[in-house]
Amino acid sequence: MSYQTGTGKYEQMLVTCRNMKPIPTAVAHPCEEFALSGAIEAAHLGIIAPILVGPRNRIEAVAKSAGIDLSGFEIVETPHSNASAA
């Protein structure tokens, strides 16, 4: 994925984050591929330590479909999207 914007702001953010510990971050209802993959990619870049909040079976199904390995990532089970955002 490209982070180039022409302004260098994302590149600078990534450089700055390399010197910091990942921030624990709740990711509410990552039940679409772009949301889940974004959270996992941010984790791989060392920006966040995602806590995936939502229906475990849906999150795992999206991960499987997208080829995303959820090993080592915390999932907090909720029954639906409203509960995920609460």
BELMO-V579377 format. One record per residue. N is the residue number from 1. PHI is phi as a letter, one per 20 degrees, with the letter a starting at -180 (* if undefined). PSI is psi as a letter, one per 40 degrees, with the letter a starting at -180 (NA if undefined). D_LAST is the distance of its C-alpha to the last C-alpha in Angstrom with 2 decimals. Layout:
# BELMO-V579377
n & phi & psi & d_last
N & PHI & PSI & D_LAST
N & PHI & PSI & D_LAST
This chain:
# BELMO-V579377
n & phi & psi & d_last
1 & * & i & 30.61
2 & e & h & 32.13
3 & d & e & 30.61
4 & f & h & 33.62
5 & d & e & 33.15
6 & n & e & 36.61
7 & d & e & 35.45
8 & n & e & 34.72
9 & f & d & 31.37
10 & f & d & 29.50
11 & f & d & 32.48
12 & f & d & 32.52
13 & f & d & 28.83
14 & f & d & 29.49
15 & f & d & 32.60
16 & f & d & 30.85
17 & f & d & 28.06
18 & f & d & 30.77
19 & e & e & 31.62
20 & c & i & 28.15
21 & f & i & 26.03
22 & g & i & 23.04
23 & e & h & 19.81
24 & g & h & 17.01
25 & c & h & 14.30
26 & f & h & 10.96
27 & d & h & 11.58
28 & f & h & 8.78
29 & l & f & 10.60
30 & f & g & 14.10
31 & d & e & 15.88
32 & c & i & 18.59
33 & g & d & 21.45
34 & f & d & 21.29
35 & f & d & 17.70
36 & f & d & 18.47
37 & f & d & 21.95
38 & f & d & 20.93
39 & f & d & 18.71
40 & f & d & 21.56
41 & f & d & 24.18
42 & f & d & 22.60
43 & f & d & 22.68
44 & f & d & 26.30
45 & e & e & 27.15
46 & n & e & 25.91
47 & e & d & 23.41
48 & c & i & 20.17
49 & d & g & 19.41
50 & f & h & 16.57
51 & d & h & 14.00
52 & e & h & 13.20
53 & d & h & 9.88
54 & r & a & 10.56
55 & f & h & 13.42
56 & g & d & 16.15
57 & f & d & 18.96
58 & f & d & 17.90
59 & f & d & 17.35
60 & f & d & 20.68
61 & f & d & 22.40
62 & f & d & 21.61
63 & f & d & 22.82
64 & f & d & 25.92
65 & f & d & 26.72
66 & e & e & 26.48
67 & m & f & 28.30
68 & e & h & 25.57
69 & e & h & 25.98
70 & e & e & 22.80
71 & g & h & 24.96
72 & n & e & 23.74
73 & d & h & 20.14
74 & f & h & 17.34
75 & c & h & 15.08
76 & d & h & 12.10
77 & f & h & 12.29
78 & c & i & 9.73
79 & f & d & 11.48
80 & a & i & 10.36
81 & f & d & 8.77
82 & f & d & 6.42
83 & f & d & 5.11
84 & f & d & 5.63
85 & e & e & 3.82
86 & f & NA & 0.00
